[in-house]
Amino acid sequence: MESNETVKGFYQRVGLECIKTPGVGHFNVFSRENCSLITPYSRRDYYKISLIIGKGKLHYADKWIYVDQPALLFSNPVIPYSWEAEDNDQKGFFCLFTDHFVHDGNRLGNLQDSQLFKIGGTPVFFINEEQQKTFADIFIKMMNEIQSDYLHKYDMLRAYLHLLIHETMKMHPAENFEPYQNASQRVASLFMELLERQFPIDSPERFLKLKSPVDYAESLSIHVNSLNRSVKEITGKTTSQQIAARIIQEAHALLKHTDWNVSEIAYGLGFEEPAYFTNYFKKQTGMTQCSKNCACLNFIILRLNSILKSFSGCYNFVL
């Protein structure tokens, strides 16, 4: 996995000059007709909304989705993603913007809490022909406005961005959120949010800082027994099980999307020795009990064997 791509890094990757938007954060809009057919799997330091007209595969966090009809993609700085176009017939538009640009108007609140950008939300929205025209018109207005000499054009662009977001939210009304019923529900929710914030690991140097229930309890300023009791009551799993599941989920992503060696993956996930990581992975995934649905595990174990042999030549795992 590549390190976080900055706004400047984006312009360097696509071979364009970075425009200056002093005092308002950053915003720009582009046509997808000349976009890269394959983008690197990484997090970005900016938000991006794309109107995708063309077929391809989107890798997002530890999942992927095949896009074979017009769609809107909402990506945020927290979740890594990449795009693999199926062919050269790629059309549509995309805009990228920073948190500062949005909050300069102070109207959308925290984007990562919104239904469109939040962690665990749905990043892809398939649209019909009428909706495609509505969103294309907004993007075209953005492209015309950013070329204008109007003194307040960035206010206009921010308004178009608001319109784009709200038109999408109208398609998918916000869920009805229920208030927390008790303290356990609140504690479990805070724990799950804090757990998700530790990921993704996009560099071996960006290692996992919170590794145990005690670490999380201290960060939440509660006793570890209270944390364990709340998480078990609300989720049905122990705090340790939740942490382990998220570490294994990240391990799958790193094994699939990076060329890191086993020591880099182990260190990034909080293990001091590669052997500790492989034993942990084997224990948590139960790979000794292969079933008819273990094709993915077969791929991962082959990957583990490959990198372990290059590391020491003394490990070998089988399913």
N, C-alpha and C positions, 0 to 999 in steps of 0.2 A: 504494500500500500504506500502510495506517495504521501509526502508530508502535506500539510494544509496548503491549498493553493490560494494565494492572496489575489486581490484585484490586479495588482501589478503583474503577478505571475500569469494570470489569465491572458492579459494583453500580450505578454511575451510569448505565450504558447500559441496564440492565434496569429501572431505577427502584425498586431495593430498598435497604434500609439494610444496610450492611456489619456483620455480626455480629463481636463481639469474641471472640477466642480467645487470650488472653494466655499467652505462654510456650510455646505448642505449634505455632506457625506458624498456618496458616489451613486450615480445612476447612468445606465446606458441601455440602448435597445438595438437589436440586430435582426436581420433576416437569417433564417436557418439554411438558406440555399447554398451558402458557402461554408457551412459549419463543418467541424471535424467529424468524420464518420465514426471514429473511436475516440472516446475521451478517457483520461486516466481515472482509475478507481481511487478516490481520495475525498477528503472533506474539503470544502471551500470556506473561505473567510467572508463569504457574502451569500445573500439569498438570490434565488433565481426562479423565474417563472417562465416556462416554455410552452408554446403552442406547437405540438409535434404533429406534423403531417408527413407520414412516412413510416415504414416498418423497421423495427429493431428491438433489441433487448435491453432493458434497464436493470442494472444490478443496483440494489438499494439495501444498505445494511447487510443482513445475512440472507436476503431474499432476491428474487429476480422476477420480472414480469415481461411478457411478450406484448409489445405494442403493435397492433395490426390495424388500428383505426385512429382517426384524429383524437388527440388527448391533450390534456393540460398536465404539466408536471410542476410540482411545487417542491423545491429543494431548499434545505436550510443548512447553516454552518455546522450543525452537530452530527448529522448522518452522512457517511461517505456514500458516493454513488459513482457509477460510470454508465456510459451509453455506447452500445454497439449497433451501428446501423446495418440493416440487412442488405441494402443496396444504395445506389447513389441518388435515388429519387427522394430527397429530403427537402421538405418545404416547411413553412411556418415562420414563427418568430420566437425570440426570447429576450427577456430583459433581466439584467442583474443589478442589484442594489445593496447597499450596506444598511446596517441597523441605524446608523446615524441619519441617513437620508429619510428613513421612515419616521423616526422619532423627532426629527426637526419640526414636523407638523404636529406631533403628539396626538395623533388621532386613532392610531391602530393598536395602541397599547403594546404589550409584549408579544411579538410575533410567534415565539416558540410556544406560547400558550394557546394560540389560535388553532382551530380545527384543521387548517390547511397546512400548517408548518410544525405542529407539535410532534414530539417524539412518540412513536408508536402509532401515529396517524396514517392515513392513506395518502401517499404522495401523487398518485395518478388518478385522473378523472377523465373517463371516456365521454366524448361529447357527440351530439348529433349535428346534422348539417346546419340547422338554424343557429345553434350555439356556436359552431365554428365560425360562422359569419360575424356574430356579435363580438367574439373575442378577437378575430382578425381585424375588425374595424377599430377596436381599441388600440391594438398594437400599431396599426397604420397611423392613427392619430399621434401616438407616442413618437413614431419615427419622423413625422412631419414637424412636430413641436420641438424636438431636440435640435433640429436644424434651423429653427427660427431665431430671430434676434430679439424676441419679446423679453422684456426686462424680467418678468416673473414666470419665465417658462418652466422653471423647476417646480414652482407651485402647481402649474398646470400638469406637469408630469406626475407629481405626487397625487394629484386628483385622479388622473387616469389610472394610476396604480391602485388607489383605493377602489375605483370602479371595477377594475379587473378582479380584485379580491372579493368584493361584495357580490358581483355577478356569479362568481363560483360558489360562494356560500349560499346564495339563493337556490342553486341547483341541489345542494346538499345541506339542508337546514341543520343548525347546530343541535347536538344531542341535548336532551334534558338532563342537566346535572343535578344530582341529589346532594343535599348537604350531608356532611359527616354525621353519622348517627351516634358515634361514641368516640372515646379517646383512642381506642385500639385502631379504628378505621383511619383516624388522622395520622397516627404513628406509622402504620403500615404504608399509607400513601406517601408520607415523607421519606420513608426508607426506600421505597421503590423508585421514587424520583431521584434520590441521591445515588442509588445504585446505577441508574441509567446514565447519570452524568459522568460516571467514570469512563465511559466508552464513547466512541471507539478508540482503540489504541492505534494511532497512525504513525508512530515512530518508536523504535526500540528504546529511545531515550525518554519517551513519555510513558513511564511505567505506571502500573496500577498502584495507587496510593492507599486505598482502603481495601483491606484484604479479609478481614474477619468481622464477626458480629460485634466484637468489642470496639473495633475501629469505627464502625457505623454508629454504635451507641454513643461513643464519645463525641462524634461529629454532631449528633442530634441532641446532645446534652441530656440523655436519659440513661437509666441503668440498663445493662445488657439483658437482664432478666425481663424487664418490661418490654424491651424491643422484641425479644424472642417470643414472648407470650402474645403480643399484638400481631406480629407477622403470622404466627401459626394460626391464630384465631381467624384472621381475615383471609389468608391465602390458602390455608390448609397445608402449607409447607413450612419448614423451619427456616430461620434466617440463613443458616449455613447452606441449605439446599437452594435457596434463591440465589445466593452469591455464586455457588458452584455452577448452577444452570447458566447464569449470565457469562461466567468465565468460559465455559465450554462453547457457548454460542459465539463468543468473540474468537475463540481458538479456531472454530470452523471457518470463520470469515478470513482470518489471517492465513490459514493453510491454503485456502482456495484462491485468495486474491493477492497474495504477496509471494516474493521469493526469499523471504527471510529464512535464515537457518534456525535450527531448533533452539540454540542458545538465545538468539534475539527474541524469538516468540516467548520462550520461557521467562526471560527477564522482563519483557514487556507486560506479561500477565502476572508478575509478582513472584516468580519462582527463581531461587538462587542457582539451582542446578537443572540442566536439561532432563536428567533422569527423574527428578521430582515431577516435572511437568508431564512427561510421558506416562509415568505411573498414575498420576492424578487423572489424566485424560482417559486412560484405559479403565480406571475404576469408575469414573463418573458416567462414561458412555456405555459400559458393559460390553465392550467389543469382543469379549471371549464367547459371547452367546449370539452368534450371527443368525440372522433370520432372512427370510426371502426379501425383506425390505432394506437390506443393508448395503445397497450399491454405493450410497454416499459414504458410508463408513469404510468400505473397501478402498475407495478413492483416497480417503484421508489417511488410512493406514499405510498405503503405498507411498504417499507423500511423506509421512513420518519416517518410514524406513529409509527413504532416499536421503532425507536431510540428516538423519541420525548416522547413517553410514559415512556421509561426507564429514560429519563432525568427529566421530571417533572410531567408526568401523566395528563397534562392539555391541550394537543393539540390533535386535530384530523382533518385530511384533507380527503376529499373524492373527487372523480372525478364526 
